[in-house]
Amino acid sequence: MKRLAILLSGRGSNFEAIANNVASGAIEASIAVVISNRPEARGLDIARQRGLDTLVLPSKGMDREAYDRCLIDGLRPFQPDLICLAGFMRLLSAAFVREFPNRILNIHPSLLPAFSGLDAQHQALAYGVKVSGCTVHFVDEYLDAGPILLQAAVPVHDRDTEETLSARILEEEHRIYSEAIRIALSGRYRIDGRRVIVG
Ligand code: GAR
């Protein structure tokens, strides 16, 4: 059985969607550990309620290299096959990425490379795009930048607010993250430059 590690910083709805698919058998894996850099993350409560192993590794005041060493040490005993960033609001160092080559996924609420970084839905509305969406990509040491595994598009309506657009995108996030995890775990893909070829 493949082992997932989930890293999160907040609400944890993507984690919850993944956990539901693990519980139903739609994802053939177990969740080995849920790690948060924020002790107050709601995602941690969800994990505890589900009886999953959790680890709180506060990042406040730590520099990136030191924190990532601590993260690697925290993850190692759980031997994850795949690390899923699910609203984990930190950039990972090259040293961390090297430790788990092509084994880290991230979800981002825009069609990358548009609107990387914080508040992607706000950026999309402010720019005036008519279509936005979400992206699951492999993680490298740059911000929201690694090879793209899956994307889903959603329309932006004239009357959208940040809340309504975020909700429409989130529905797609919940769907494609599990699909991306299934592909990544199955190994039925190859990475050719920036392109991820599935099948
Ligand atoms: C999600 O919309 C995710 O795409 C975004 O944070 C939210 C977390 O929600 N991630 C990023 O913006 C990463 N750059 P959740 O905690 O309910 O899954």
Boltz pocket constraint, residues with backbone or C-beta under 6 A from the ligand:
constraints:
  - pocket:
      binder: B
      contacts: [[A, 8], [A, 10], [A, 11], [A, 12], [A, 13], [A, 14], [A, 15], [A, 43], [A, 86], [A, 87], [A, 88], [A, 89], [A, 107], [A, 108], [A, 109], [A, 117], [A, 118], [A, 119], [A, 120], [A, 144], [A, 170], [A, 173]]
      max_distance: 6.0
